[in-house]
Amino acid sequence: MTNGPPVIFDAHAQVLRRARALRMTGDRFLLREAADGIRDRLAPVNRAFATALAADGRAADLLQTDEVTWTKGVFDADERLGASRGGFDLAVSILSLHGVNDLPGALVQIRRALKPDGLFIGALFGGATLSELRDAFAAGEIETMGGVTPRVAPFADVRELGALLQRAGFALPVADVERTTVLYRDFSTLVNDLRLLGETNALAQRSRMLSRATLRAALAHYGATNAEPDGRLRATFDIVYLTGWAPHESQQQPLRPGSAKARLAEALGTAEHSTGDKAKPR
């Protein structure tokens, strides 16, 4: 009996799904969106980065610039990060960390790969991502089987992910979320996009069977609860962005919780508002 983290994902199944994704051609627009979000968060940082770690491999390809030397350091099947300790000014992960079993441990490994005062920026699915698909499968299985099996991965809330940054030892941690609502012309287009990203079901406790009756019931529920007037199907994707620094004595120390005298919006003379949704047709 082990005391390690629970095994949520089947590592072998993930390897197969990612290998299939690499063989496919198509528009991986969510990857581009996440990479753009990383760039937006890097832009105001007044720092030159000479060495960068792509903690998922593909960040190096999506963010490649002449000014930065990238190293790919993918997590292996045992979730060990292949990267030298304390060797990088910057570490980036794009849409992969939501698929590890031990996310706190993965974040600790990334922090240890950074030089003191090195920066980590990650983008991962969280929040309400694919909530419509999860609900539809649950409704379909209850109707046809009388119970529910895991078919859509669980996704952490932005507040939980921010707390994990602190737990992993990052200084000045920040977590924020951007929501994209995609309007799919049919269910098969949604499935194809998930395959392109390597994001189809790789849960360790997943059912290997999906009967036609369950699929019909799930699709009926999806259409009844998440269809636009023109028949297109809504799908939610929440991309959570995590930012944190490897500790260094020169960094500003955070105030004691509850010690702030005014809200940030009041200090800036602005009103607080949400970022809202971005809708994309597919």
QUITA-V811665 format. One record per residue. OMEGA is omega in whole degrees, -180 to 180 (999 if undefined). Layout:
BEGIN
omega
OMEGA
OMEGA
END
This chain:
BEGIN
omega
-178
178
-179
-180
178
179
-180
-174
176
-174
-180
179
178
178
-180
-179
179
176
177
180
-180
180
-176
173
-179
-176
177
-171
179
174
179
-180
179
178
177
177
175
180
180
-179
175
-172
-178
-178
-178
-174
174
-179
-179
-178
-177
178
171
-172
174
-179
-171
178
179
-180
-177
-174
-174
174
-180
-174
-173
174
-176
172
178
-178
-173
171
180
-176
177
178
171
-177
179
-178
179
-177
176
-174
-170
175
-173
173
-176
172
-177
174
175
-172
178
-179
177
179
-176
-179
176
179
178
179
177
179
178
179
-179
178
-178
168
172
-177
173
-173
171
171
180
174
180
177
179
173
-174
-179
177
179
179
-180
179
-179
-178
179
179
180
-180
-180
178
-179
-173
-175
180
179
-175
173
-179
178
178
-176
173
180
-175
176
-178
-180
178
-179
176
178
178
175
178
-179
-179
175
177
175
176
-176
177
175
176
-173
173
-177
173
174
-178
179
-176
180
176
-175
-177
178
175
-180
180
178
178
177
178
-179
-175
-172
174
-167
175
179
-178
-178
-177
171
178
-176
172
-176
178
-180
179
179
179
-179
179
180
178
179
179
-179
-178
-173
-173
179
173
178
180
177
179
-175
179
172
-177
173
175
176
179
179
180
178
178
-177
169
-173
176
-174
-178
-174
175
180
-179
176
175
-180
179
-176
-180
-178
-178
176
-179
-179
179
180
-179
-179
-179
177
177
177
179
-180
-180
-179
170
-178
179
174
176
999
END
